[in-house]
Amino acid sequence: MATGCESGVFLDRGSVGGTDVDLSPLTGVLPEWHLHEITQADEVVDRIRAADVVVTNKVLLGGGALAQAPRLRLICVAATGTNNVDLVAAARLGIQVCNVRGYATASVTQHVFALLLALTTRLIEYRDAVTAGRWQRSGQFCLLDYPIAEIAGRVMGIVGYGELGQSVARLALAFGMRVMITGRPGIEADGRVPLDELLRKADVLTLHCPLTPQTRNLIGARELGLMKRSALLINTARGGIVDEAALADALLCGTIAGAGVDVLSVEPPAAGNPLLAQSIPRLLVTPHIAWASREARQRLLDETGENIRCFLAGRPRNLIGQVDRPRSV
């Protein structure tokens, strides 16, 4: 059993919500916790310096900061993506890193279809029409100002076929859609088509791949130009996977019919982000909440606590990368 772990720090506890979640599955595994609602970059070193365990959702942990935390033995990323941690530095320093997987599958899948259905049923436009009194002034019992499309029979193109992509595919089939999957660049796989072919055939393109050097700006002006003019793009993965300026231009020019975006390249958004311009048509932007059902956030805390518990018991789980010589007790 691992011993000597006494102190834990949660750098951005506010990222998992307020009183609607129970923190005890996490806080009960160590005798001492320091919970910070938010941590700025210049506060990281001081806050992790004496910690044995650090929990971070999105706070960046670079190699320089990690080198100044001599007691640190475990970093728990309260998310699936670990691009906010210098994994090479952590491995070199003997710090183990783990993440949480599969906690938000139902929530993200639900959000993908919330965006898709809002776009295809023109939900926002019709709500605004009623608010403006246009239905009340209509000569007919219904208002048909915006064409409504059905998704049954349409092609759902999926980029990234892990747990999330597979969950979205199952629901797409339940809606009567046809599913196409692209393979990773340079890797052949049965039943998967090249990305360019997927772009040409998909009526809906949904992204579920991680943000890596290979996927950054994966969907840019060239790729958007290959898509059908009637196609929709849904991104609940990472903002950097889509070239935001190219997407804004594509929507303004009618290159594609619409988009639903839950993630941006900088969060909270920086001033001047092209996807926040009021003039862009057929665009729904939500504030990175696809993952954030109450149930998903509770599972995240439960699983993070279990990651620490298993580490203390000498049975680490959900490890990212390899540590040749973990820091001694």
N, C-alpha and C positions, 0 to 999 in steps of 0.2 A: 504494500500500500504506500502511495506517495504521502509524505508528511511534510510539515513545514509551511504549508499554505494557510495563511491566516487572513490576509487582506485582499479584498477585491475592490475594483473600481469600475463603475459603469460610466463611460465618458459622455454618452448622449442618451440618458434614460428617457428624456422627453420624446425621443423618436418612436417610442412604442406606445404612446398615448398616456392617458391620465388614470382616473380612478376606476375605469371600466375593466382594468386588467389586474390580476393578482400577482404581485411581485414575489410572494413567499417561495414559490418553487425555485427561484433564483437566489434570493437573499438567505434562504435557510441552509445553503450548502457551505457557507463560510462564516466564521464568527464575526468578521468585521467587513463592513461595506461602506464605500463612499459613492453616493449616487449624485451625479451631476446632470442637470437637465440638458445642458449644452456645454461643449468645450471648444473654445477657440484655439486656433493653431498655436498661439504663443502660450497657452496654458497646458499643453499636452505633457511636456517634460515634467513639470512640477507635480502633475496629478498622477503620473504613472511611476514616479521615481521609487516609491516605497511599496509598490503593489506586487503581489504574487500572481494575481490573475487580473487581466484587463478585459472588459467587455466593451466592444465598440460596434455601432451599427454603420455609421458613415464617417466617423472621425478618422483622419489620416494618421497612420502610424508609420513614419519613415524610419530608415535605418539609424539616423542620428539620434532620434528620440529613444529608440529601443536600446541603443548602446548606453544610455544614461539611466537605465532601469535595471540595476544589477540583480534584483530579487525576482524579476518577472520570469515566470516559467510557462504561462499559458495565456494566449490571446484567444478569446471567444468572439468571433464575428457574429453579431446578432442579425444575420442575413445569410444568403447563399453566396453572393458575390464577394470575393476577397481582394478586389483590386485596390482597396484602400489600405492594405497592409503590405509592407516591403517583405515579401516572403523569403527572398534571398537572404536579407539581413537577419530575419528571424531564425532561419535555419542555421546560419553561421554562428549566431549567438546562443544556440541551443534552446530557443523558445518554440514551443509547439503552438500551432495555430489550428483551430477547428472552426467549422461553420455549422449552419443549420440548413437542412435540406427538406424539401417537400412540405414545409409548414403552410405555404400560401397557395397551394395548387388550386384548391376550390375557389379561393377568392380571386386569383388572377384570371382563371378561366371565366368566371362570372363576369369580370370586368371587360374582358375581350368582347364578349357578346353584348354587354351593355353598350359599349361604344359602337359595335357593328349594327345593332338593332336601332340605336338612336339615329345613326346615319341613314340606314335604309328606309326607316319609317318616317324620316324627317321630323323626328319627335320635337326637337328644339324649335324648328320653324313653326310647327303647328301650335306648340304651347305659346309662342310669342304672338301668333295670330289671334289666339283666343284672348290673351291678355290685352291686345290692342283693340279688341272689340270687332274684329273682322268676321268671326263666325256669327256673332249676334246680328250683323247687318247682311248676312248672306241670304240670297233668294232661294237657296236650296237647304235641305235638312243637314247637309254635310258641306265641308269645305275641301275643295280639291285643288288647292293652289300649287301644291308641291307633289311631284310624282313619287309614288311609293313603290319600292321594289321588294320582291320576295327573295330570300336567300336560298330557298330550296332549289336544287339543281345547279347552283352556282359552284364554282371551283374555289375551295379554300386552299391557298398556298401557304405552307408552313416552313419557316426558316428556323431551324433549331428543334430537334425532335427528341429532347429529353423528356422529363416528367411533365413539364408544362405543355410542350408541344403535343405530346400524346394525349393529354387531357383535353386540350382544345380540339384535337382531331376527333375524339370520341363524341364530343358535343356537336361538332359540325355534322357528323354522320347522323346524329339524332335529329338534326334539323333538315335532313335530306340533302345536305351538300355533298359534293365530291371532294376528296382530299388529295392533294399533291404535296410531296415533300422533296426538298432539295438536299443534296448531299453536301458535306463540307468540301471546300475548294480542294481539288486534287485528290479526293478520296472517292472511289466508286463504291456504291452500296446498292444492293438489290432494292428495286422499287423506288429509288430516288432519282430525280432528274437534275440536270445542271441548272444553276440559278437562272441563267438567261432564259431557258425554256420555261421555267416556273413563272418568271416575270411576264412572259408573253401570254401565258394561258390563265393565270390566276384572276379571278374576279375580286377576291379578297386576299391580300398579302398580310400575314401576321408574323411578327418577329418574336422569337423566344430563344435566341442565342446569347451567349455572354459577350461582354465587350472586351475584345482582345485587339492586339495590333492588326490581326487579320480581318476583324469584323468592323473596325472603326471606319465610318463612312461607307459601309458596305452598300447602302442604298443612297446613291447620289444622283446627279442629273442624268447620267447615261442610263442607269437602271430604271429610274422613273420614266424615262423616255421609251423604254421597252414595254411598259405596262399598258394595258387597255385604257382608253380614255374614260371608260365606265368603272374602272377598278377603284377599290378602296385600300388604304394602307392602315394597319393597326400596329402600334408600337407600345408594348407594355414591358419591354426588355430593358434597354439602356439608351439614353438619348444620343450618345455618340455613334450609335450604329447607323443613324440616319443623318445625312447632311441637311441641317435644318434650313439653310438658305435655299438649297436646291428644292426642298419640299415646299417651302413657301412659294417659290417661283412656279413650281408645277401646279399648285392649287390656284394661283392667280391666273395662270395661262390656260387652265383647263386640261393640262396634260393627264392628270388623273381626276377622278370625280370627287374624292374626299379622303379625309384622314382622321383617325382618332389616336391621340398621343397622350400617354400618361407619364412620360419621362422626357427630360430635356438634358442637354449636354452639361449645363451648369445648373445646380439646384441648391437653394432657391434660384430662380431665373435671374440672370444678369439683365440689366437695362439694355434694351435694344435687341433682345432675342427676336429673330425674324418671325418665329411662330406665335408671338404674342401680339403682333400687329392686328388692329381691329379690322383691317380691310380684307383679311384672308377669308375666302368663302369656304363652306363645307369643311370646317376644321373644328374638332372638339379637343380641347386640352384639359386634362385633369391633373391635379397636383401630386403625382406619384402616390396614388392611393389604391392601385389595383391589388396590392398585397395586404391591405390594411383592414380587412374585416376584424371585428373583435375576436372572433374565434382564432383567426390566423395569428394575431398578435399574442394571444394567450399561449398558443402552441409554440410560438417562438421563444417565449420566456421559459416555458416548461422544458423545451429541448435544450436551451442554453444551460439551464440548471443541471440537466442530466449530463450534458457534456462535461461540466465541471465535476460532477459527482463521479463519473466514470474515470476521469483523469486522476482524481484523488485516490481512487481504488486501484490504480495501476492498470486500468483497462481503457486507455484513451480511445475515443471514437470520433468519427467525422473529421479526421485529421487532413490537413491540406499540406502537401509536400512531405519531405522527409527531414528528420533531425537526427544527424549521426550521433551527437553526444548531447542529450538533453541536460539542461542545467541540473546540477546535483542538489539534493535536498539540503 
